[in-house]
């Protein structure tokens, strides 16, 4: 077997399909976000504006977050020193879990190194806790949820995206005495549409199922205190397990579940992804705690309003030029190109010619034929940055002779 040749073939396939992913080497400048420096392969440095970051509110450079991290770093050093079971639980981890439990109105919370791991570890562990568990998963759930459901060895049912009637059919067809769990998201990050939380909770009550919601793209950004769409819609009390991230709106790193004390205890005791992973560095936990606490306040609410305003302005201006985009009323701004090669070329031209960084999103992240550029405006993207982006998109859309027919939301 020529292993090198096989690797070449695998990579060549991605190039031929226009799906090869290139890492852009950027250096964020503290206090200057969304501006950054792009270090080109030839060593030349070019100033750019980042339009695809997940630090939605700029909290990754907030003085209160940085001060908390500096304090913890000076007090404890770099790493945690072990897993949570073996020397890796500190006062910083406990404070953060308490802050997150309070955020979601739950008894307890459990920290993981990422929301991906939190989803994978929890969903793959639940059948061990509830033998015979059937998991009903939305067709467009994140890869981390799909992986957790796939690996758990239990029964699974996939319902059509946001199709409550299809979910009802699947629930009704199964043994009424079997344990059940419905897994879905509050905001689906590729199209920016919302999950039908209340309708799913009604079905869960009717069929005796647990509910598991991924609020990754909503925590920090929706609700009176930033607990997500379920808080905004006053439904948190009806959700059994809430998954969230500390790496997007909160601007740091890590993931978690918020749920009952007994559920947290069982997951931490049975999930290999938790048991055998070194815990978050104390400095990260301290920074995340400061960020979560701050975004619960009126300052956080002000940032959320500014963020939604910026997203609305950008969507209105892009739609006004007839660019094909999807608008479900969330902060996600996807502009559909529909071809992987064109999407990559547009991304390259925006970066090279205009200093605008937005990563192309191609299959398998989105279905073929829906390749797109996904913009993530923030409160720190000012009028100058917005004008530059809109002007660049207008010019390049005309230059590439792309379709301006509007896509229905």
C-alpha positions in Angstrom: 0.0 0.0 0.0 1.3 3.4 -1.0 -0.1 5.4 1.9 1.4 8.7 0.6 -0.4 8.3 -2.7 -3.7 7.6 -0.9 -3.3 10.9 1.0 -2.5 12.7 -2.2 -5.7 11.3 -3.8 -7.8 12.3 -0.8 -6.5 15.9 -0.8 -6.7 16.2 -4.6 -10.4 15.3 -4.5 -11.0 18.3 -2.2 -9.1 20.6 -4.6 -11.0 19.3 -7.6 -14.3 19.9 -5.9 -13.3 23.3 -4.7 -13.7 22.2 -1.1 -10.1 22.3 0.1 -9.9 24.5 3.2 -7.1 27.0 3.7 -6.1 28.3 7.1 -5.7 32.1 7.1 -2.9 33.1 9.5 -4.3 36.1 11.3 -3.2 38.0 14.4 -5.9 39.7 16.4 -4.7 43.0 18.0 -5.9 43.5 21.6 -8.4 46.4 21.8 -8.6 46.7 18.0 -11.1 44.0 17.1 -12.5 43.5 14.4 -9.2 44.7 12.8 -6.4 42.2 12.6 -3.2 41.4 10.7 -3.1 38.8 7.9 0.3 37.2 7.7 0.6 36.0 4.1 2.6 32.9 3.1 5.4 35.2 1.7 5.7 36.9 5.1 4.0 40.2 4.0 1.6 41.6 6.6 -1.7 43.1 5.5 -4.3 44.8 7.7 -7.7 43.1 7.5 -11.2 43.3 9.0 -12.6 40.1 10.3 -16.2 39.4 9.3 -16.5 35.7 10.1 -15.4 35.5 13.8 -17.6 33.9 16.4 -16.6 36.4 19.1 -19.9 37.9 18.5 -19.9 40.7 21.1 -16.1 41.3 21.2 -15.9 39.9 24.8 -12.6 38.2 23.9 -11.0 41.6 24.4 -13.2 43.1 27.1 -11.1 44.6 30.0 -13.0 42.8 32.7 -12.5 39.4 31.0 -8.7 40.1 30.5 -8.3 41.3 34.1 -9.9 38.1 35.5 -7.6 36.0 33.3 -4.5 37.9 34.3 -5.4 37.5 38.0 -6.0 33.8 37.7 -2.8 33.2 35.6 -0.7 35.1 38.2 -2.3 33.1 41.0 -2.3 29.6 39.6 0.0 29.4 36.6 -0.9 28.1 33.1 -2.7 24.8 33.2 -5.1 23.0 35.5 -2.7 20.1 36.1 -5.1 17.3 35.6 -8.5 16.0 34.9 -11.4 17.1 37.0 -11.1 13.9 39.0 -7.4 14.1 39.5 -6.3 17.6 40.8 -8.0 19.5 37.9 -10.9 20.9 39.9 -10.2 24.4 41.2 -12.2 27.2 42.7 -12.3 28.8 39.2 -14.1 25.8 37.7 -16.6 25.7 40.6 -17.4 29.4 40.3 -17.9 29.1 36.6 -20.3 26.1 36.9 -22.3 28.0 39.6 -22.5 31.1 37.3 -23.7 28.9 34.4 -26.3 27.1 36.5 -27.6 30.4 37.7 -27.7 31.7 34.1 -30.0 28.9 33.0 -32.0 28.5 36.1 -30.8 25.0 36.7 -29.5 23.2 39.8 -26.1 22.5 38.3 -23.8 22.8 35.3 -20.9 20.7 34.1 -17.8 22.1 32.2 -16.2 20.6 29.2 -13.2 21.7 27.1 -15.6 22.6 24.3 -19.3 22.6 23.4 -18.5 19.9 20.8 -17.1 17.6 23.5 -20.1 18.5 25.8 -22.5 17.4 23.1 -20.6 14.3 22.0 -19.9 13.1 25.6 -23.3 13.8 26.9 -25.4 12.3 24.1 -23.2 9.3 23.8 -23.5 8.6 27.5 -27.2 9.0 28.0 -28.1 5.5 26.8 -25.9 4.1 29.6 -28.0 6.0 32.1 -31.3 5.2 30.5 -31.1 1.7 28.9 -33.3 1.4 25.8 -33.2 5.2 25.2 -34.4 6.4 21.8 -33.0 9.7 20.7 -34.9 11.9 18.2 -32.5 14.2 16.4 -33.2 17.1 14.1 -31.8 16.4 10.6 -29.7 19.6 10.7 -28.2 19.2 14.1 -24.6 20.1 14.6 -21.9 17.5 13.8 -21.1 17.2 17.5 -24.7 16.1 18.2 -24.8 13.8 15.3 -21.5 12.2 16.4 -22.8 11.7 20.0 -26.0 10.2 18.8 -24.2 7.9 16.4 -21.6 6.7 18.9 -24.0 5.9 21.7 -25.1 2.5 20.4 -28.7 3.2 21.1 -31.7 3.7 18.9 -32.1 6.9 17.0 -34.7 8.6 14.8 -33.9 11.5 12.5 -36.8 14.0 12.0 -37.0 16.4 9.1 -35.6 19.8 10.1 -38.0 21.7 12.3 -40.8 19.4 11.2 -42.8 18.9 14.4 -45.4 16.8 12.7 -42.8 14.4 11.5 -41.3 14.3 15.0 -44.8 13.4 16.3 -45.1 10.6 13.8 -41.8 9.1 14.9 -42.7 9.4 18.6 -46.1 7.9 18.2 -44.6 4.9 16.3 -42.3 3.8 19.1 -43.0 1.9 22.3 -44.7 4.3 24.7 -42.8 2.9 27.6 -39.4 3.4 26.1 -37.3 6.2 27.5 -37.0 9.0 24.9 -35.0 12.2 24.3 -35.5 14.9 21.7 -32.2 16.7 20.6 -32.4 20.0 18.7 -30.9 23.5 18.5 -32.3 26.9 19.3 -30.4 28.7 16.4 -29.1 26.8 13.5 -25.9 28.5 12.5 -25.8 28.0 8.8 -29.2 29.4 7.9 -29.9 31.3 11.1 -33.3 29.8 11.6 -34.9 29.0 15.0 -35.9 25.7 16.4 -39.6 25.4 17.4 -38.8 25.1 21.1 -42.3 25.4 22.6 -43.9 22.9 20.1 -41.1 20.4 20.8 -41.5 20.8 24.6 -45.3 20.1 24.1 -44.5 16.9 22.3 -42.0 15.9 25.0 -44.6 16.4 27.7 -47.1 14.4 25.6 -44.8 11.4 25.0 -42.8 11.5 28.2 -39.5 12.5 26.5 -36.5 14.4 27.8 -35.4 17.6 26.0 -31.9 18.4 25.0 -31.2 21.8 23.4 -28.0 23.2 21.9 -28.0 27.0 22.5 -24.4 27.5 21.3 -25.2 30.3 18.9 -27.6 32.0 21.3 -26.1 32.1 24.7 -24.9 35.5 25.6 -26.9 37.0 22.8 -30.6 36.5 23.5 -32.7 36.7 26.6 -32.7 39.3 29.4 -29.5 37.9 30.9 -28.1 36.2 27.8 -29.3 32.7 28.5 -30.4 32.1 24.9 -33.6 31.8 22.9 -35.2 29.6 25.6 -34.8 32.4 28.1 -36.1 35.0 25.6 -39.2 32.8 25.0 -39.5 31.9 28.7 -39.1 28.2 28.1 -35.9 27.4 30.1 -37.9 25.6 32.8 -39.3 23.1 30.2 -35.8 22.0 28.9 -34.1 19.2 30.7 -30.5 19.7 29.4 -29.1 22.9 27.9 -25.8 22.9 26.0 -23.8 26.0 25.5 -20.4 27.4 24.6 -18.0 29.8 26.2 -16.1 30.3 22.9 -18.6 32.5 20.9 -20.5 35.3 22.6 -18.5 34.9 25.8 -15.3 35.2 23.9 -13.1 32.6 25.8 -13.1 28.8 25.5 -15.0 25.8 26.7 -18.5 24.2 26.7 -21.0 23.0 29.2 -24.3 21.5 30.0 -26.8 23.0 32.5 -29.3 20.6 34.0 -30.3 18.9 37.2 -27.7 18.1 39.9 -28.4 14.4 39.5 -28.0 14.5 35.7 -24.7 16.4 36.0 -23.5 13.9 38.6 -24.4 10.9 36.4 -22.8 12.4 33.2 -19.6 13.4 35.0 -19.4 9.8 36.5 -20.0 7.9 33.2 -18.9 10.1 30.3 -15.3 9.2 29.1 -15.1 12.5 27.3 -15.3 14.2 30.7 -13.5 11.7 32.9 -10.4 11.4 30.8 -10.0 15.1 29.6 -7.7 17.6 31.3 -9.9 20.4 32.6 -9.9 23.9 31.3 -7.0 26.1 32.4 -8.0 28.2 35.4 -7.3 31.4 33.6 -9.9 30.4 30.9 -12.4 29.5 33.5 -11.9 32.8 35.3 -12.2 34.8 32.1 -15.4 32.9 31.1 -16.9 33.5 34.6 -16.3 37.2 34.2 -17.8 37.3 30.7 -20.9 35.3 31.7 -21.5 37.5 34.8 -21.0 40.7 32.8 -23.4 39.7 30.0 -26.1 39.1 32.6 -26.1 42.8 33.4 -27.5 45.9 31.7 -24.2 46.3 29.9 -24.7 42.9 28.4 -28.2 43.8 27.3 -26.9 47.0 25.6 -24.4 44.9 23.7 -27.1 42.5 22.6 -29.3 45.3 21.3 -26.3 46.8 19.4 -25.5 43.4 18.0 -29.0 42.8 16.6 -29.1 46.3 15.2 -25.9 45.7 13.3 -27.1 42.4 11.9 -30.4 44.0 10.8 -28.6 46.9 9.1 -26.2 44.5 7.2 -29.0 42.2 6.1 -31.1 45.2 4.9 -28.3 46.7 2.9 -27.3 43.4 1.3 -30.9 42.5 0.4 -31.3 46.0 -1.0 -28.6 45.2 -3.6 -30.5 42.0 -4.5 -27.9 39.6 -3.1 -29.4 36.1 -2.5 -29.5 35.6 1.2 -31.5 33.9 3.9 -33.0 36.0 6.7 -34.8 34.2 9.5 -34.5 37.1 11.9 -31.4 36.0 13.8 -27.9 37.5 13.8 -26.7 35.0 11.2 -26.1 36.6 7.7 -25.6 34.0 5.0 -25.2 35.1 1.4 -25.7 32.2 -0.9 -23.3 31.8 -3.8 -24.3 28.2 -4.8 -21.0 27.0 -6.1 -17.9 25.9 -4.2 -15.3 27.3 -6.6 -17.0 30.7 -6.9 -17.4 30.9 -3.1 -13.7 30.3 -2.6 -12.8 32.9 -5.3 -15.1 35.5 -3.7 -13.5 34.9 -0.4 -10.0 35.2 -1.8 -10.9 38.4 -3.7 -12.4 40.0 -0.7 -9.3 39.2 1.3 -6.7 40.1 -1.3 -8.4 43.1 -2.8 -10.4 44.6 0.0 -8.8 43.4 3.3 -12.1 41.7 4.2 -11.9 38.2 5.8 -14.9 35.9 5.5 -14.3 32.2 5.2 -16.1 30.2 2.4 -18.6 27.6 3.7 -18.9 24.6 1.5 -20.1 21.0 1.7 -20.3 19.0 4.0 -21.0 21.9 6.4 -23.9 23.0 4.1 -25.6 21.0 1.3 -24.2 21.1 -2.2 -25.6 24.0 -4.2 -26.0 26.2 -1.1 -22.4 27.2 -0.7 -22.1 30.5 1.0 -20.3 33.4 2.7 -21.6 33.8 6.2 -21.0 37.2 7.8 -21.1 37.7 11.6 -21.5 41.4 12.3 -20.8 42.6 15.9 -21.2 45.8 18.0 -17.6 46.7 17.1 -18.2 46.7 13.4 -18.7 50.4 12.8 -20.2 52.3 9.9 -16.9 52.5 8.1 -16.4 48.7 8.2 -20.0 48.2 7.1 -19.7 50.6 4.2 -16.5 48.9 3.0 -18.1 45.4 3.1 -21.3 46.4 1.3 -19.3 48.3 -1.4 -16.9 45.3 -1.9 -19.8 42.8 -2.2 -21.6 45.0 -4.7 -18.5 45.4 -6.9 -17.5 41.7 -6.7 -21.0 40.4 -7.4 -21.1 42.5 -10.5 -17.5 41.5 -11.5 -18.3 37.8 -11.2 -21.7 38.2 -12.9 -23.5 36.4 -10.1 -27.2 36.1 -9.8 -28.9 38.9 -7.9 -32.3 37.3 -7.7 -33.4 37.3 -4.0 -33.6 33.9 -2.2 -36.7 33.4 -0.2 -36.2 33.2 3.6 
